[in-house]
């Protein structure tokens, strides 16, 4: 049976975070580094837990932290390219 409606285009996930436009690239990368440490601690806590729930809040935290890190890195790259 043929599909009547085509599949939607594949797009990257939408980020719900925005960065202050005046934030310097170095400051954005420093903040991303701090968030990466938090993400690492969060995931270590999740993986070392004796009982893991499917709805564990640490997975949601990890997802939000990774989105914030990506947003900061994209911002830092854009600021870096603007200075070149």
N, C-alpha and C positions, 0 to 999 in steps of 0.2 A: 504494500500500500504506500502510495506517495504522500509525502508531507505537504500540506497545503501552505503552511507558514514556514519560512526558512529559520534556521537557528539564528539567534542574535549574535552580533559580532563579538569576538573575544576582546574584552577590554581589561586593563589592569584594575585592581580593586580601587574603589573611590576612597580617598583619605578624608576623614572628617576633621583633620587638624590643619591649622594654618599657622604660619610663622610670621612674626612681626617683620615687616619688610626692612627695617633698619638693622636687624640682627646681623652682625659681621660673620663671615664664613668661619673664622676660627672659633668664635663663640658657639656657633651652631654645631661644629664638630665636637667641641668640648662637651656640650650638652648631650649630643648623641653618644659620646663615650660613656658618660655617666649613666645614661639610660641603658646602654649595653650591659654595664655591670649589674644594674637592677634586673634586667632581663635574664642574665646568666644566673643570678641568685634565685630568681623566681622559678626558672626551669629546673635548677638543681633541687629546690625544695619539692617541686612536683614529682620529679623522677625518684627521689629518695623516700617518698611517702609509702607507707605500708599498704594503705588502701587508696585506690584512685577512683574517684567518681567521674562519670562522663561529663557532668556539669560542673566540674571543679573550677572555682573562681580563678585559680592560677593560670589556667589556659586562656581565659578572657583577658587577664592582665598581660600575659605574654603577647597576645594579639594586639592589644592597644599599645604596648611598649614598642613592638616592632613597627607599627604604623607611624608612631611618633619619630622613631629613629629614621625611617625612610624619608619622612617629610623633612627632617633636619638635614639629612645628607643631600637631598635634592636641592634644598635651599642653599646649602654651602656650595654645591657645584655651580648653581646659577650665579651666586655672588662671585665665585672664583672666575667664571667665564666673563663676567661683566668687567672685571678689573684687567683682563688681558687685552 
